[in-house]
Amino acid sequence: MRWVMLGTALLAGACSTSTPAAPTPVAPTIVQSFTGTLTVLGTNQHPFTVVQPGGLKVTLSSVDPTAPVTIGIGSISGPTCLVLSSVVAAPGATPQLSGTATVAGNFCVAVSDAGTLVQPVNYTIDLIHS
């Protein structure tokens, strides 16, 4: 009887048209900081790995000397960061970009001259993800 029930359960599962449930996003707990020097008209990218779907927050915490720059988040394609979302931001304590990584994988944060730099600047970007 047990084999008949197991066989029926497998058969019912094989005929099902429902899709598997998407993973439930988790709260971000992995903290990373990226620092660098951004040149006039330059772009720097910093790769990171999302271990499981969940929240994501990007904070441009410092730029010295102070100037607005573009920060973006995206996916990695070869050696390039394909920016999916970006914003021109001044440094601050509140995340300038936030959202949810819906899949695990390799991603990147980019920082670029927003057309305002007259000299190189040093920056720090704080990232929290899952």
DRENKENU-81925 format. One record per residue (C-alpha): x, y negated, z negated. Coordinates in steps of 0.05 Angstrom, whole numbers, plus 32768, in hexadecimal, padded with zeros to 4 digits. Each point is the difference from the previous one (the first is absolute). Example, Ala and Ser with C-alpha at 12.3 -4.5 7.8 and 13.67 -1.06 7.14 Angstrom:
BEGIN
@X: 80F6 | Y: 805A | Z: 7F64
@X: 801B | Y: 7FBB | Z: 800D
***
This chain:
BEGIN
@X: 8000 | Y: 8000 | Z: 8000
@X: 8039 | Y: 7FD1 | Z: 7FF0
@X: 801E | Y: 8009 | Z: 8046
@X: 7FBE | Y: 7FF1 | Z: 8021
@X: 7FF9 | Y: 7FBF | Z: 7FD9
@X: 8048 | Y: 7FEC | Z: 8010
@X: 7FF5 | Y: 8011 | Z: 804A
@X: 7FC0 | Y: 7FD8 | Z: 8001
@X: 8023 | Y: 7FC5 | Z: 7FDF
@X: 8039 | Y: 8002 | Z: 8032
@X: 7FCE | Y: 8005 | Z: 803A
@X: 7FD7 | Y: 7FC6 | Z: 7FE5
@X: 803F | Y: 7FD7 | Z: 7FF8
@X: 8018 | Y: 800F | Z: 8046
@X: 7FBD | Y: 7FEA | Z: 801D
@X: 7FFB | Y: 7FC1 | Z: 7FD8
@X: 8001 | Y: 7FBE | Z: 8027
@X: 8010 | Y: 7FD4 | Z: 7FC4
@X: 8044 | Y: 7FDE | Z: 7FFC
@X: 802D | Y: 8006 | Z: 7FC4
@X: 7FF9 | Y: 7FC9 | Z: 7FCD
@X: 8034 | Y: 7FC9 | Z: 8004
@X: 8031 | Y: 7FFD | Z: 7FC6
@X: 7FEC | Y: 7FD2 | Z: 7FC8
@X: 8030 | Y: 7FC4 | Z: 7FFE
@X: 8028 | Y: 7FFA | Z: 7FC0
@X: 8016 | Y: 7FC3 | Z: 7FDA
@X: 8045 | Y: 7FE6 | Z: 8015
@X: 8037 | Y: 8013 | Z: 7FD0
@X: 8041 | Y: 7FFE | Z: 8028
@X: 8024 | Y: 7FBD | Z: 7FFB
@X: 8036 | Y: 7FEC | Z: 8031
@X: 8025 | Y: 7FBE | Z: 800A
@X: 8022 | Y: 7FEB | Z: 8040
@X: 8032 | Y: 7FC7 | Z: 8005
@X: 8025 | Y: 7FE2 | Z: 803A
@X: 8016 | Y: 7FC3 | Z: 8025
@X: 7FD2 | Y: 7FE8 | Z: 8037
@X: 8021 | Y: 7FD8 | Z: 8038
@X: 7FE1 | Y: 7FC8 | Z: 8029
@X: 7FD0 | Y: 8021 | Z: 8033
@X: 8013 | Y: 8044 | Z: 7FE1
@X: 7FD8 | Y: 803D | Z: 7FEA
@X: 8013 | Y: 8034 | Z: 7FCC
@X: 7FDC | Y: 8041 | Z: 7FF4
@X: 7FFF | Y: 802E | Z: 7FC4
@X: 7FE6 | Y: 8048 | Z: 8006
@X: 7FDB | Y: 8025 | Z: 7FC9
@X: 7FDA | Y: 8041 | Z: 7FF8
@X: 7FB8 | Y: 8007 | Z: 7FE8
@X: 7FFB | Y: 8042 | Z: 7FDB
@X: 7FB4 | Y: 8003 | Z: 7FFD
@X: 7FC6 | Y: 7FD3 | Z: 8018
@X: 7FF3 | Y: 7FC6 | Z: 7FD1
@X: 8007 | Y: 7FB7 | Z: 7FF1
@X: 8036 | Y: 7FD4 | Z: 801C
@X: 8015 | Y: 7FBA | Z: 7FEA
@X: 8037 | Y: 7FD4 | Z: 801E
@X: 801A | Y: 7FC2 | Z: 7FDA
@X: 8032 | Y: 7FCF | Z: 801B
@X: 801C | Y: 7FEF | Z: 7FBC
@X: 803A | Y: 7FD2 | Z: 8012
@X: 801F | Y: 7FDA | Z: 8039
@X: 803E | Y: 7FD6 | Z: 7FF4
@X: 8001 | Y: 7FC9 | Z: 8017
@X: 7FB4 | Y: 7FFE | Z: 7FFE
@X: 7FDE | Y: 8005 | Z: 8044
@X: 7FC3 | Y: 8023 | Z: 801C
@X: 800F | Y: 8040 | Z: 8025
@X: 7FD6 | Y: 8035 | Z: 8022
@X: 7FF8 | Y: 8042 | Z: 7FDC
@X: 7FE0 | Y: 803C | Z: 801F
@X: 7FF2 | Y: 8049 | Z: 7FF5
@X: 7FFF | Y: 8035 | Z: 8036
@X: 8016 | Y: 8044 | Z: 8018
@X: 8043 | Y: 8016 | Z: 8019
@X: 8009 | Y: 8012 | Z: 8049
@X: 8048 | Y: 8014 | Z: 800D
@X: 802B | Y: 7FC7 | Z: 7FE7
@X: 7FC7 | Y: 7FCD | Z: 8002
@X: 7FCE | Y: 7FEA | Z: 7FCC
@X: 7FBD | Y: 7FFA | Z: 8024
@X: 7FDD | Y: 7FCB | Z: 7FD5
@X: 7FB6 | Y: 800E | Z: 7FF6
@X: 7FF1 | Y: 7FC7 | Z: 7FD1
@X: 8026 | Y: 7FC0 | Z: 7FF1
@X: 7FFA | Y: 7FBD | Z: 7FDE
@X: 802A | Y: 7FC1 | Z: 7FFA
@X: 800E | Y: 7FFB | Z: 7FB6
@X: 8024 | Y: 7FD6 | Z: 7FCC
@X: 801F | Y: 8026 | Z: 7FC6
@X: 7FD3 | Y: 800E | Z: 7FC4
@X: 7FEC | Y: 8032 | Z: 7FCC
@X: 7FBF | Y: 8017 | Z: 8021
@X: 8001 | Y: 8033 | Z: 8039
@X: 7FFA | Y: 7FDE | Z: 8043
@X: 7FEE | Y: 8042 | Z: 8024
@X: 7FD7 | Y: 8039 | Z: 7FE3
@X: 7FD8 | Y: 803B | Z: 8019
@X: 7FFE | Y: 804B | Z: 8001
@X: 802F | Y: 8030 | Z: 8022
@X: 7FCF | Y: 8034 | Z: 801B
@X: 8036 | Y: 8033 | Z: 8010
@X: 8043 | Y: 8015 | Z: 7FE4
@X: 803D | Y: 7FF0 | Z: 802B
@X: 8036 | Y: 7FD0 | Z: 8013
@X: 7FEF | Y: 7FB6 | Z: 7FFF
@X: 8025 | Y: 7FBE | Z: 7FFF
@X: 7FFF | Y: 7FB9 | Z: 7FE6
@X: 801A | Y: 7FC9 | Z: 802D
@X: 8015 | Y: 7FB9 | Z: 7FF0
@X: 8009 | Y: 7FCD | Z: 8038
@X: 800F | Y: 7FB7 | Z: 800B
@X: 7FBC | Y: 7FDE | Z: 8007
@X: 8022 | Y: 7FCA | Z: 802A
@X: 8010 | Y: 7FD5 | Z: 7FC4
@X: 8046 | Y: 8016 | Z: 7FEC
@X: 8039 | Y: 7FD0 | Z: 800B
@X: 8033 | Y: 802C | Z: 7FDC
@X: 8004 | Y: 8049 | Z: 7FE9
@X: 7FD8 | Y: 8011 | Z: 7FC1
@X: 8005 | Y: 8037 | Z: 7FCC
@X: 7FBF | Y: 8023 | Z: 7FEF
@X: 7FE2 | Y: 8036 | Z: 7FD4
@X: 7FC2 | Y: 8028 | Z: 8012
@X: 7FDE | Y: 802A | Z: 7FCB
@X: 7FD7 | Y: 803C | Z: 8018
@X: 7FD2 | Y: 802E | Z: 7FD9
@X: 7FE3 | Y: 803E | Z: 8022
@X: 7FEE | Y: 8048 | Z: 7FF3
***
